[in-house]
Amino acid sequence: MAQVLEFRLPDLGEGLTEAEIVRWLVEVGDVVTVDQPVVEVETAKAMVEVPCPYGGVVTARYGEEGTELPVGAPLITVAVGAPASGEDTGNGESKGSGNVLVGYGTSEAPARRRRVRPGQRVPAGTPGTQGAHGASGRASTAPATPATSTAPATSTTPAASATPAPPVALAAPEVSEGPVPVISPLVRRLARENGLDLRELTGSGPDGLILRADVECALRAAATQVRAAAPAEPTVVTAPAAPEGTRIPLKGVRGAVADKLSRSRREIPEATCWVDADATELMRARTAMNAAGGPKISLIALLARISTAALARFPELNSTVDMEAREIVRLDRVHLGFAAQTERGLVVPVVKDAHVRDAESLSAEFARLTEAARTGTLTPAELTGGTFTLNNYGVFGVDGSTPIINHPEAAMLGVGRIVPKPWVHEGELAVRQVVQLSLTFDHRVCDGGTAGGFLRYVADCVEQPAVLLRTL
């Protein structure tokens, strides 16, 4: 007899709490194998194909393409052990998965009976042995209500309901017992900022999960009650009409960028200094390197090598600030991020251990990460962990910029376009290849003298690449 197992959206790591369904890779009735990708989702970090840890027949899907789901929400149900198309699918047991996604392991967890707080509503059809959502977002392997392989993909379930039911206040006095069924920290923050007790709500999500829509509905109901109880005003004030125009949701990569840049502006007291440099000799050195044969050396790789040498001299700029401990943490390794503009928005891939790479290795890694950014295949690990960022905005045809620091880093080196300009060289006016360099830094980690020393050393290496040989 087939056993129907529910596979939930796993924890994809890096603190991500939700993901948007981009494309379903299976249909209801399809036979899937262990670790076969079943859905492609977009997080705030990257596009990810999610593999299913069970093998069997897909009996239901939850959520249409474009739907945003929290970690722990059901994705699909799979009938394990049921024959499909006259073929034997195995002995009916779910084998361990070798998947690499964070949040669900390679063995099944024992089913747990769901605890229902006094007065809490239970969605109709919820199995009594269904595991409750945990804070870690692990997929529960407790059997769900059996479904046939012909179940339509749009079957009505508590997780697929188009409009969440309005939250209802619990009447029982013991509402403080048991955990609050909330996964998303955004939902907790919204309730906390508005003084709303989550224990007084009944969630409309799976297993009573409290969603953002539930909190917003409760806040609207409370506002309506306040207006009804207020005395009538002698005059009616008409609220200004909402501005006309196209509204673009801040979600996915764009939403993550907005949150990070806003946090950087709020928390980091940044300052910027800049200098013009004669890059003629650096361009000649690169031409000579590439003429000697072997893999081509990119200009950004040379600038990265100069940056890591400068950070070895001024380690204050390869650090982060821990305000809770009131400490500056100087980092021993340089993980160099670089800004890359893609169709999905601005991303910052990270070259790990850039300080131990030579120009050839740096060129190859920059090329690999740039191609992955262009195709949207960067992993969350390749987009996090940076300690210093190199921003080549010269590719946009501009000379200078005052960029926002990539929180929680402490500095960013900006490079403008390299163009022929009049320049005094060896006492005479000449046309030289000139570039503007800028350094935006966290004023908490150092003062202007350190920042100026770093930028001057970078400029000296650009003007006279032989200076760099002293550190090689």
RODO-2510 file (C-alpha; in nm, 4 decimals, decimal comma):
residues 472
     n   res          X          Y          Z
     1     m     0,0000     0,0000     0,0000
     2     a     0,1341     0,3410    -0,0977
     3     q     0,2361     0,5861     0,1709
     4     v     0,1792     0,9561     0,0899
     5     l     0,4643     1,1766     0,2133
     6     e     0,4660     1,5533     0,2180
     7     f     0,7790     1,7409     0,1081
     8     r     0,8093     2,0935     0,2420
     9     l     1,0213     2,3892     0,1268
    10     p     1,3577     2,3319     0,2992
    11     d     1,5797     2,5869     0,4691
    12     l     1,8019     2,7055     0,1824
    13     g     2,0600     2,8525     0,4187
    14     e     2,2115     3,1988     0,4735
    15     g     1,9156     3,3112     0,6875
    16     l     1,6644     3,2918     0,4013
    17     t     1,3049     3,2584     0,5210
    18     e     1,1070     3,2458     0,1969
    19     a     1,1324     3,1720    -0,1732
    20     e     0,9262     3,2358    -0,4861
    21     i     0,8197     2,9527    -0,7159
    22     v     0,9682     3,0263    -1,0602
    23     r     0,8985     2,7049    -1,2496
    24     w     0,7562     2,3632    -1,1683
    25     l     0,9706     2,0799    -1,3043
    26     v     0,7130     1,8032    -1,2450
    27     e     0,3388     1,7570    -1,2971
    28     v     0,0824     1,5737    -1,0831
    29     g     0,1028     1,2065    -1,1796
    30     d     0,4736     1,2173    -1,2726
    31     v     0,7076     0,9561    -1,1291
    32     v     1,0041     1,1105    -0,9462
    33     t     1,3229     0,9547    -0,8141
    34     v     1,5178     1,0360    -0,4982
    35     d     1,7002     1,3713    -0,5311
    36     q     1,5264     1,4618    -0,8590
    37     p     1,4712     1,8415    -0,8854
    38     v     1,0974     1,9117    -0,8685
    39     v     1,0768     2,2919    -0,8595
    40     e     1,2930     2,5948    -0,9358
    41     v     1,2665     2,8742    -0,6784
    42     e     1,4141     3,2211    -0,6514
    43     t     1,5427     3,3432    -0,3168
    44     a     1,6882     3,6777    -0,2253
    45     k     2,0270     3,5283    -0,3150
    46     a     1,9951     3,3107    -0,6233
    47     m     1,7901     3,0704    -0,8370
    48     v     1,7856     2,7220    -0,6845
    49     e     1,6539     2,3866    -0,8065
    50     v     1,5030     2,2002    -0,5104
    51     p     1,5458     1,8192    -0,5117
    52     c     1,2876     1,5895    -0,3520
    53     p     1,4180     1,3371    -0,0948
    54     y     1,1443     1,0826    -0,1835
    55     g     1,0833     0,8590    -0,4815
    56     g     0,7328     0,7821    -0,6045
    57     v     0,4321     0,9387    -0,7763
    58     v     0,3540     1,3112    -0,7390
    59     t    -0,0019     1,3386    -0,6052
    60     a    -0,0307     1,7138    -0,5429
    61     r     0,1536     2,0429    -0,5888
    62     y     0,1143     2,3480    -0,3652
    63     g     0,1432     2,6976    -0,5093
    64     e     0,1373     2,8356    -0,8609
    65     e     0,4373     2,9849    -1,0387
    66     g     0,4988     3,3308    -0,8962
    67     t     0,3742     3,2344    -0,5483
    68     e     0,6005     3,3213    -0,2538
    69     l     0,6200     3,0509     0,0130
    70     p     0,7772     3,0576     0,3610
    71     v     1,0333     2,7974     0,4621
    72     g     0,8466     2,4905     0,5881
    73     a     0,5405     2,5346     0,3646
    74     p     0,4317     2,2229     0,1678
    75     l     0,5667     2,1918    -0,1871
    76     i     0,4422     1,8523    -0,3098
    77     t     0,3080     1,5206    -0,1831
    78     v     0,4528     1,1943    -0,3119
    79     a     0,2941     0,8486    -0,3001
    80     v     0,5875     0,6265    -0,2053
    81     g     0,5716     0,2572    -0,2894
    82     a     0,2865     0,2860    -0,5412
    83     p     0,3401     0,1237    -0,8859
    84     a     0,3254     0,3663    -1,1779
    85     s     0,2474     0,2696    -1,5388
    86     g     0,2619    -0,0982    -1,4476
    87     e     0,6147    -0,0758    -1,3093
    88     d     0,7255    -0,1627    -0,9609
    89     t     0,8699     0,1486    -0,7911
    90     g     1,0378    -0,0343    -0,5035
    91     n     0,9573    -0,1713    -0,1615
    92     g     0,7522     0,1306    -0,0518
    93     e     1,0111     0,2782     0,1791
    94     s     1,1590     0,6286     0,1464
    95     k     1,5342     0,6038     0,1209
    96     g     1,7773     0,8633     0,2519
    97     s     1,8575     1,1520     0,0226
    98     g     2,2019     1,2719    -0,0656
    99     n     2,0771     1,6252    -0,1241
   100     v     2,2927     1,9203    -0,0359
   101     l     2,0302     2,1791     0,0551
   102     v     2,0390     2,3012     0,4131
   103     g     1,7397     2,2298     0,6319
   104     y     1,6541     1,8659     0,5670
   105     g     1,8781     1,5713     0,6223
   106     t     1,9319     1,2281     0,4783
   107     s     1,7032     1,0326     0,7078
   108     e     1,3364     1,0552     0,7999
   109     a     1,2400     1,2174     1,1287
   110     p     0,9814     1,0403     1,3483
   111     a     0,6286     1,1723     1,3121
   112     r     0,5130     1,4005     1,5920
   113     r     0,1562     1,4530     1,7043
   114     r     0,0535     1,8104     1,6643
   115     r    -0,0261     2,0011     1,9824
   116     v    -0,3393     2,2128     1,9657
   117     r    -0,3651     2,4960     2,2150
   118     p    -0,6993     2,5388     2,3940
   119     g    -0,9359     2,7344     2,1707
   120     q    -0,7174     2,7098     1,8598
   121     r    -0,8885     2,6260     1,5288
   122     v    -0,7560     2,3293     1,3357
   123     p    -0,7843     2,3424     0,9534
   124     a    -1,0236     2,0817     0,8209
   125     g    -0,8544     1,7658     0,6989
   126     t    -0,5357     1,8188     0,9009
   127     p    -0,4015     1,4742     1,0024
   128     g    -0,3655     1,4240     1,3751
   129     t    -0,0083     1,3042     1,3322
   130     q     0,0991     1,5908     1,1100
   131     g     0,4300     1,7409     1,2392
   132     a     0,4124     2,1083     1,3317
   133     h     0,6375     2,3591     1,1611
   134     g     0,9663     2,4025     1,3446
   135     a     1,1870     2,7069     1,3543
   136     s     1,4505     2,5283     1,1501
   137     g     1,2125     2,4757     0,8569
   138     r     1,2790     2,0984     0,8287
   139     a     1,0416     1,9063     0,6080
   140     s     0,8116     1,6847     0,8129
   141     t     0,7961     1,3240     0,6973
   142     a     0,4730     1,2451     0,8819
   143     p     0,2136     1,1008     0,6392
   144     a    -0,0338     1,3503     0,4970
   145     t    -0,3943     1,2706     0,4012
   146     p    -0,3716     1,0124     0,1185
   147     a    -0,4392     1,1495    -0,2288
   148     t    -0,4735     0,9754    -0,5622
   149     s    -0,2312     1,0185    -0,8475
   150     t    -0,5059     1,1893    -1,0484
   151     a    -0,5514     1,4749    -0,8036
   152     p    -0,5529     1,8073    -0,9916
   153     a    -0,2639     2,0459    -0,9337
   154     t    -0,5055     2,3190    -0,8244
   155     s    -0,6909     2,1139    -0,5642
   156     t    -0,8114     2,3281    -0,2754
   157     t    -0,6061     2,2779     0,0400
   158     p    -0,5296     2,5021     0,3410
   159     a    -0,1888     2,5835     0,1845
   160     a    -0,3324     2,6633    -0,1599
   161     s    -0,6182     2,8853    -0,0498
   162     a    -0,6202     3,2041    -0,2559
   163     t    -0,7519     3,4237     0,0270
   164     p    -0,6366     3,3498     0,3849
   165     a    -0,9128     3,3236     0,6413
   166     p    -0,9315     3,6239     0,8749
   167     p    -0,7619     3,5604     1,2107
   168     v    -0,9903     3,4949     1,5049
   169     a    -0,9006     3,5853     1,8618
   170     l    -0,8701     3,2835     2,0901
   171     a    -1,1224     3,2749     2,3695
   172     a    -0,9416     3,0257     2,5928
   173     p    -0,7504     3,1721     2,8874
   174     e    -0,4516     2,9420     2,8325
   175     v    -0,3363     3,1099     2,5108
   176     s     0,0147     3,1614     2,6481
   177     e     0,0913     2,7870     2,6429
   178     g     0,2843     2,6211     2,3595
   179     p     0,4975     2,7668     2,0799
   180     v     0,3658     3,0352     1,8491
   181     p     0,3258     2,8859     1,4976
   182     v     0,5273     3,1506     1,3123
   183     i     0,8242     3,0832     1,0798
   184     s     0,8995     3,4191     0,9212
   185     p     1,0895     3,6738     1,1345
   186     l     0,9256     3,9434     0,9202
   187     v     0,5858     3,8395     1,0541
   188     r     0,7153     3,8484     1,4119
   189     r     0,8633     4,1952     1,3613
   190     l     0,5420     4,3302     1,2050
   191     a     0,3396     4,2055     1,5015
   192     r     0,5913     4,3339     1,7554
   193     e     0,6098     4,6819     1,6015
   194     n     0,2306     4,7117     1,6135
   195     g     0,1872     4,5699     1,9636
   196     l    -0,0014     4,2608     1,8414
   197     d     0,0090     3,9389     2,0470
   198     l     0,0569     3,6531     1,8009
   199     r    -0,0885     3,4049     2,0508
   200     e    -0,4271     3,5668     2,0005
   201     l    -0,4324     3,4754     1,6308
   202     t    -0,5224     3,1595     1,4462
   203     g    -0,3140     3,1241     1,1341
   204     s    -0,4595     3,0485     0,7932
   205     g    -0,1471     2,8657     0,6733
   206     p    -0,0749     2,4930     0,6906
   207     d    -0,1096     2,3506     1,0418
   208     g    -0,2270     2,6892     1,1693
   209     l     0,0885     2,8696     1,0511
   210     i     0,0487     3,2448     1,1038
   211     l     0,1182     3,4303     0,7794
   212     r     0,1817     3,7972     0,7129
   213     a    -0,1703     3,8264     0,5696
   214     d    -0,3120     3,7110     0,9043
   215     v    -0,1255     3,9828     1,0947
   216     e    -0,2242     4,2528     0,8442
   217     c    -0,5887     4,1418     0,8597
   218     a    -0,5834     4,1626     1,2399
   219     l    -0,4305     4,5108     1,2274
   220     r    -0,6980     4,6286     0,9820
   221     a    -0,9715     4,4876     1,2061
   222     a    -0,8233     4,6640     1,5099
   223     a    -0,8035     4,9927     1,3184
   224     t    -1,1673     4,9568     1,2134
   225     q    -1,2738     4,9049     1,5760
   226     v    -1,0813     5,2138     1,6842
   227     r    -1,2457     5,4262     1,4152
   228     a    -1,5905     5,2941     1,5066
   229     a    -1,5377     5,3812     1,8736
   230     a    -1,4024     5,7311     1,8040
   231     p    -1,6464     6,0253     1,8191
   232     a    -1,7652     6,1679     1,4891
   233     e    -1,5524     6,4520     1,3572
   234     p    -1,7255     6,7763     1,2549
   235     t    -1,5380     6,7781     0,9239
   236     v    -1,4337     6,5027     0,6877
   237     v    -1,0681     6,4938     0,5882
   238     t    -1,0087     6,3212     0,2572
   239     a    -0,6864     6,1239     0,2325
   240     p    -0,4715     6,2151    -0,0654
   241     a    -0,5082     5,9815    -0,3597
   242     a    -0,2302     5,7306    -0,4149
   243     p     0,0121     5,8456    -0,6841
   244     e    -0,0498     5,6998    -1,0260
   245     g     0,2121     5,4862    -1,1931
   246     t     0,3462     5,1347    -1,2229
   247     r     0,4091     4,9568    -0,8929
   248     i     0,7014     4,7127    -0,8852
   249     p     0,7203     4,4793    -0,5820
   250     l     1,0442     4,4950    -0,3858
   251     k     1,1129     4,1229    -0,3666
   252     g     1,3710     3,8695    -0,4722
   253     v     1,7125     4,0127    -0,5563
   254     r     1,5823     4,3712    -0,5796
   255     g     1,4188     4,3445    -0,2367
   256     a     1,7339     4,1983    -0,0807
   257     v     1,9467     4,4771    -0,2300
   258     a     1,7053     4,7414    -0,0993
   259     d     1,7124     4,5964     0,2527
   260     k     2,0912     4,5655     0,2607
   261     l     2,1634     4,9131     0,1244
   262     s     1,9109     5,0717     0,3619
   263     r     2,0714     4,8937     0,6556
   264     s     2,4168     5,0079     0,5435
   265     r     2,3059     5,3715     0,5300
   266     r     2,1412     5,3469     0,8731
   267     e     2,4270     5,1758     1,0560
   268     i     2,7580     5,2692     0,8899
   269     p     2,9052     5,6214     0,9249
   270     e     3,0793     5,6139     0,5889
   271     a     3,3193     5,8611     0,4297
   272     t     3,4744     5,8741     0,0846
   273     c     3,8120     5,9912    -0,0449
   274     w     3,9384     5,9781    -0,4030
   275     v     4,2414     6,0404    -0,6203
   276     d     4,3263     6,0542    -0,9909
   277     a     4,5991     5,8155    -1,1042
   278     d     4,8010     5,7695    -1,4227
   279     a     4,7248     5,4114    -1,5313
   280     t     4,9401     5,4182    -1,8439
   281     e     5,2118     5,1917    -1,7012
   282     l     4,9557     4,9468    -1,5603
   283     m     4,7949     4,9118    -1,9037
   284     r     5,1380     4,8574    -2,0606
   285     a     5,2228     4,5914    -1,8014
   286     r     4,8991     4,4054    -1,8749
   287     t     4,9688     4,4178    -2,2492
   288     a     5,3157     4,2718    -2,1891
   289     m     5,1755     3,9934    -1,9685
   290     n     4,9221     3,8882    -2,2296
   291     a     5,1800     3,9061    -2,5095
   292     a     5,3990     3,6572    -2,3224
   293     g     5,1463     3,3761    -2,3820
   294     g     4,9246     3,1738    -2,1530
   295     p     4,5801     3,2645    -2,0186
   296     k     4,4831     3,6281    -2,0580
   297     i     4,5068     3,8509    -1,7513
   298     s     4,2080     4,0794    -1,6930
   299     l     4,2374     4,4360    -1,5698
   300     i     4,0089     4,3682    -1,2725
   301     a     4,2374     4,0806    -1,1707
   302     l     4,5349     4,3208    -1,1556
   303     l     4,3292     4,5694    -0,9527
   304     a     4,2239     4,2860    -0,7207
   305     r     4,5881     4,1843    -0,6718
   306     i     4,6757     4,5443    -0,5896
   307     s     4,3824     4,5638    -0,3458
   308     t     4,4850     4,2517    -0,1530
   309     a     4,8401     4,3839    -0,1241
   310     a     4,7032     4,7131     0,0093
   311     l     4,4840     4,5293     0,2620
   312     a     4,7908     4,3454     0,3904
   313     r     4,9415     4,6861     0,4687
   314     f     4,6191     4,8365     0,6058
   315     p     4,4275     4,5448     0,7683
   316     e     4,1876     4,7847     0,9398
   317     l     3,9882     4,7993     0,6162
   318     n     3,9431     4,4205     0,6023
   319     s     3,7215     4,4074     0,9088
   320     t     3,3682     4,4287     1,0403
   321     v     3,2066     4,5985     1,3399
   322     d     3,0227     4,4045     1,6121
   323     m     2,8161     4,6746     1,7839
   324     e     2,6590     4,4352     2,0347
   325     a     3,0035     4,3425     2,1673
   326     r     3,1357     4,6897     2,0819
   327     e     3,4334     4,5373     1,9016
   328     i     3,6068     4,5745     1,5672
   329     v     3,6781     4,2312     1,4214
   330     r     3,9835     4,2259     1,1929
   331     l     3,9594     3,9372     0,9482
   332     d     4,2529     3,7155     0,8588
   333     r     4,1355     3,6180     0,5098
   334     v     4,0338     3,8380     0,2176
   335     h     3,7143     3,7284     0,0431
   336     l     3,6889     3,9831    -0,2365
   337     g     3,3445     4,0766    -0,3651
   338     f     3,2921     4,2541    -0,6950
   339     a     2,9793     4,4303    -0,8157
   340     a     2,8127     4,2751    -1,1217
   341     q     2,5060     4,4171    -1,2968
   342     t     2,2685     4,1496    -1,4296
   343     e     1,9171     4,1362    -1,5742
   344     r     1,7938     4,0346    -1,2278
   345     g     1,9630     4,3316    -1,0626
   346     l     2,2905     4,4082    -0,8876
   347     v     2,4707     4,1095    -0,7378
   348     v     2,8074     4,0840    -0,5628
   349     p     2,9830     3,7500    -0,6272
   350     v     3,2705     3,6724    -0,3916
   351     v     3,6193     3,5466    -0,4800
   352     k     3,7159     3,3391    -0,1769
   353     d     4,0731     3,3659    -0,0424
   354     a     4,1696     3,6310    -0,2963
   355     h     4,4819     3,7169    -0,0956
   356     v     4,6513     3,3859    -0,1873
   357     r     4,5660     3,3938    -0,5592
   358     d     4,7914     3,5221    -0,8350
   359     a     4,6741     3,7325    -1,1301
   360     e     4,6090     3,4265    -1,3482
   361     s     4,3975     3,2523    -1,0826
   362     l     4,2074     3,5731    -1,0121
   363     s     4,1328     3,6224    -1,3837
   364     a     3,9885     3,2715    -1,4123
   365     e     3,7710     3,3067    -1,1012
   366     f     3,6389     3,6482    -1,2031
   367     a     3,5444     3,5065    -1,5438
   368     r     3,3693     3,2036    -1,3920
   369     l     3,1669     3,4056    -1,1403
   370     t     3,0758     3,6709    -1,3977
   371     e     2,9342     3,4059    -1,6316
   372     a     2,7404     3,2468    -1,3447
   373     a     2,5984     3,5893    -1,2548
   374     r     2,4935     3,6471    -1,6161
   375     t     2,3122     3,3123    -1,6375
   376     g     2,1601     3,3381    -1,2895
   377     t     2,3307     3,0232    -1,1592
   378     l     2,5251     3,1731    -0,8684
   379     t     2,4771     2,9793    -0,5456
   380     p     2,4047     3,1485    -0,2107
   381     a     2,7564     3,0535    -0,0955
   382     e     2,9067     3,2405    -0,3921
   383     l     2,7125     3,5557    -0,3010
   384     t     2,7957     3,5768     0,0685
   385     g     3,0938     3,5983     0,3004
   386     g     3,2714     3,8936     0,1395
   387     t     3,5117     4,1021     0,3497
   388     f     3,5991     4,3788     0,0980
   389     t     3,4390     4,4866    -0,2308
   390     l     3,5921     4,6051    -0,5582
   391     n     3,3456     4,8144    -0,7602
   392     n     3,4426     4,8749    -1,1240
   393     y     3,1802     5,1329    -1,2221
   394     g     3,4009     5,2472    -1,5083
   395     v     3,2280     4,9876    -1,7288
   396     f     2,9237     5,2195    -1,7222
   397     g     3,1293     5,5007    -1,8738
   398     v     3,1516     5,7130    -1,5567
   399     d     3,4565     5,8576    -1,3848
   400     g     3,3563     5,8620    -1,0183
   401     s     3,1030     5,7492    -0,7623
   402     t     3,0342     5,7429    -0,3896
   403     p     2,9029     5,3854    -0,3487
   404     i     2,7278     5,2441    -0,0456
   405     i     2,9337     4,9964     0,1569
   406     n     2,8290     4,6331     0,1246
   407     h     2,7165     4,5692     0,4839
   408     p     2,8709     4,4287     0,7059
   409     e     3,2018     4,5051     0,5335
   410     a     3,4080     4,8106     0,6230
   411     a     3,5240     4,9462     0,2868
   412     m     3,4811     4,9469    -0,0915
   413     l     3,7307     5,0472    -0,3599
   414     g     3,5734     5,2148    -0,6637
   415     v     3,7382     5,2310    -1,0081
   416     g     3,6224     5,4701    -1,2799
   417     r     3,6793     5,4502    -1,6533
   418     i     4,0350     5,4691    -1,7868
   419     v     4,0475     5,7398    -2,0548
   420     p     4,3136     5,9530    -2,2268
   421     k     4,3535     6,2901    -2,0510
   422     p     4,6083     6,5723    -2,0366
   423     w     4,8558     6,4906    -1,7578
   424     v     5,1857     6,6346    -1,6374
   425     h     5,4353     6,3514    -1,6815
   426     e     5,8026     6,3991    -1,5936
   427     g     5,7575     6,7776    -1,5942
   428     e     5,5858     6,7971    -1,9305
   429     l     5,2248     6,7987    -2,0442
   430     a     5,1326     6,4698    -2,2089
   431     v     4,8298     6,2587    -2,2931
   432     r     4,8105     5,9710    -2,0441
   433     q     4,5611     5,6980    -1,9495
   434     v     4,3977     5,8414    -1,6343
   435     v     4,1617     5,6729    -1,3867
   436     q     3,9823     5,8033    -1,0800
   437     l     4,0012     5,5786    -0,7717
   438     s     3,7699     5,6210    -0,4720
   439     l     3,7584     5,4559    -0,1312
   440     t     3,4409     5,4530     0,0749
   441     f     3,5144     5,3367     0,4307
   442     d     3,3504     5,2856     0,7681
   443     h     3,4801     5,5686     0,9860
   444     r     3,4412     5,3493     1,2942
   445     v     3,7248     5,1167     1,1911
   446     c     3,9810     5,3830     1,1013
   447     d     4,0428     5,7512     1,0490
   448     g     4,1196     5,9425     0,7322
   449     g     4,4937     5,8874     0,7622
   450     t     4,4589     5,5106     0,7282
   451     a     4,2051     5,5399     0,4460
   452     g     4,4266     5,7903     0,2639
   453     g     4,7314     5,5678     0,3074
   454     f     4,5462     5,2705     0,1582
   455     l     4,4222     5,4686    -0,1399
   456     r     4,7621     5,6281    -0,2021
   457     y     4,9313     5,2861    -0,2035
   458     v     4,6740     5,1582    -0,4562
   459     a     4,7348     5,4637    -0,6753
   460     d     5,1141     5,4176    -0,6543
   461     c     5,0803     5,0552    -0,7710
   462     v     4,8563     5,1656    -1,0589
   463     e     5,1043     5,4330    -1,1656
   464     q     5,4142     5,2193    -1,1086
   465     p     5,3305     4,8448    -1,1099
   466     a     5,6880     4,7703    -1,0024
   467     v     5,5894     4,8952    -0,6544
   468     l     5,3760     4,5828    -0,6235
   469     l     5,6792     4,3591    -0,6703
   470     r     5,7991     4,4548    -0,3220
   471     t     5,5073     4,2599    -0,1716
   472     l     5,5260     3,9512    -0,3986
***
